Amino acid sequence: MTNRQTRERSILSATVSQLYGYIYCMLVSNALLGMPMYGGCLYLCGRAVRVFSFAYGRRNRRYLPAYARKWGILLLAVLTVMAVSLTAVYPTTIENPRIWLMFAMVLLSLLADGSVELYTRVLRKNENPSARSTVLFVLAQALWGVLACTVLLASLDLLTGITLTCGFVIWLALQFYAERQLLTADGGPAEEPEEGEADISSLQAYRSFEWIGLLLMMALELTLTVLYALLAAGREEMLPAVAVGLVCNVCAAEAGILFLHRTERKSQKDPTYMLCAGLVLWLGGVLICIRLLTLAETELSLSGICAGLCLCSAGGAVSLTGLSRIERLLPDLAVLTGRKFPEQYRQIRRVNWEFARLLGDVLALLALIIICFSTERDVPKTFGEAVTRFRPMLFVPLATVVVCAFVSVLNFPFSSRYIGKMRQLLQLQETGRENPALRRQVEHMATGHYRQPYLTRFIILILKPSYRHKLVHADHIVEEEGNPLVFLSNHGEFYGPIVCRLFIPVPVRPWTISTMMTDQQEITKYVYENTFSRLKAPGFVQRLLARFIGWLSMTVMHQIEAIPVYRDQPMKLRDTVRQSVDALEAGDNLLIFPEVTDQKYVQKGIGELSPGFVMLATAYWRRTGKKLRIMPVYANKEERTITFGEVLEFRPEVPFPEEQARICREAREQILRMAGCEEDPAAGEEKEEKKEAGGE
């Protein structure tokens, strides 16, 4: 198993290890009081207090984000109110002397939990701890075990006491194993920034990564707490139900990680796709549980809860794997943008994870206290009571956090395309070469100005089945590193731009009229006057639809990184050429529709070509010394085909007017041959016009 796989598994196992104490305290509370939820809430409250003291302690407080430091007083006030309610107010309503034994067992569990965490901190500082610290740890664990055994055997029958004592020992062993596993895989850069250099936390991409991590850890903590509370509620045989749930949890998480690693060799997975897919699975599991609570009347099947738990666990595994792979890209991003990682990066990450768990525990504890203990003096003992109190509202905080995480992922700038650009730039840098245009693109992505085209991808996903096309001579497309292609295609009204963007098998950036990207009012006006004003609908509906199409057009154009063409503005055409050459230098293919725009687009073949696009070849040659490659393309609406022609290469040694005329002539001839036109469409239109004029 690679260190990367160990790390991804260790994150999940460490999170589940935090659940062992919670489950164990519910089991003890069920044995002592017949109230499993009370012991779980006490343990959650104690763990939240311990995590708060760790995250907001003098040494770690400075590692928290600014907003987290501001929330400290509010969190402390909430924790104080919950602790007083659980330890002072609620026990006065229970006439059972065993409640003090319950307090003792929860306290022992928290002390044992804390000793394991303390010892792993020692290991984190020194892989070979002193014999003294090891002996003290073993003695402390033995002491907690003896005290737990004494308390349990004094208050319960022999069999139950021995069973719970064994459970105590197993829990400590599992937690220590999970913490040690996380320790061995706790890699990651930990460089200190040099004086005068900004650290990576100033990049929007890094801050977005931190937010996604915070929300994922919160959601995982909430999921496990709430679902295991649901498994324990209203069940006479609590131990088998929780055991089945735990097995499903671990197996589903392992299956998710194993599936990702098995398929990784076949295709390079986009980390953001993995995050989105995992969160969709996660939200699906939550919705299953909500639906079960809404429909169930007499009994909630264990299989139903486990199905929701499996989906949530698999989704959590996929999401955390995607997050881990994004984290591995951060060192490259730091190198390429000239930044260093914050001082003691690993400690910052650990403190932020603990803060996320603290928020998840507080939210879960609030939900459980309000729902389980506010209406009656006792916790639910039958399923009918559980349904009454475990309303779907219990899952509202969890669903909200998962949705927020999904939105954060949608705003994250990394994509497989830009990951490839980062690696390409890193290779150039290692060999001593430079590509300023590519560097500007990567920095533009890292600063958060780039947004992934999820809306455009969704539209493409919808349109592709309706525009099925066959690619002809696609083998003519030969990608050369550092020398992209310029595709020239017929327009055919809206047909050409749509199908070329959908089916050209390599990424392209199209030329687009500038008003489609810069003036939403102009687009809205054009669409309204030429399309929606003719609809038989109320005026406000027509204007609303036109405004929506205007917004959609601008959004799509920006997401596909279209290059604006400033028609009838010669001075601004320089910007078009400059942006196009920058894109070519960075390795982006271009898509141009060069038909003369003052004529009506022909339906078959192609009209006269505007020769302005050839200026790109000269500018590209002057900057890079490379000959621009131009490929004619024909989109056939009748036969549903896209045909690719032969590459035309710019010849800088030939006088520009002559070369410009040659490229336009040969490109047009190729497209006409691909269209099967026996006669020039433009000449045919001239004949028709002359015939009409003669007839008059």
Secondary structure, 3 states (H helix, E strand, C coil): CCHHHHHHHHHHHHHHHHHHHHHHHHHHHHHHHCCHHHHHHHHHHHHHHHHHHHHCCCCCHHHCCHHHHHCHHHHHHHHHHHHHHHHHHHHHHCCCCHHHHHHHHHHHHHHHHHHHHHHHHHHHHCCCCCHHHHHHHHHHHHHHHHHHHHHHHHHCCHHHHHHHHHHHHHHHHHHHHHHHHHHHCCCCCCCCCCCCCCEHHHCHHHHHHHHHHHHHHHHHHHHHHHHHHHHHCCCCCHHHHHHHHHHHHHHHHHHHHHHHHHHHCCCCCCHHHHHHHHHHHHHHHHHHHHHHHHHCCCCCCHHHHHHHHHHHHHHHHHHHHHHHHHHHHHHHHHHHCCCECCCCHHHHHHHHHHHHHHHHHHHHHHHHHHHHHCCCCCCCCCHHHHHHHCCHHHHHHHHHHHHHHHHHHHCCCCCHHHHHHHHHHHHHHHCCCCCHHHHHHHHHHHCCCCCCCHHHHHHHHHHHHHHCCEEECHHHCCCECCECEEEEECCCCCHHHHHHHHHCCCCEEEEEECHHHHCHHHHHHHHHHHCHHHCCCCHHHHHHHHHHHHHHHHHHHHHCCCEEECCCCCCCHHHHHHHHHHHHHCCCEEEECCECCCCCCCCCCCCCECHHHHHHHHHHHHHHCCCCEEEEEEEECCCCEEEECCCEECCCCCCHHHHHHHHHHHHHHHHHHHHCCCCCHHHHHHHHHHHHHHHC
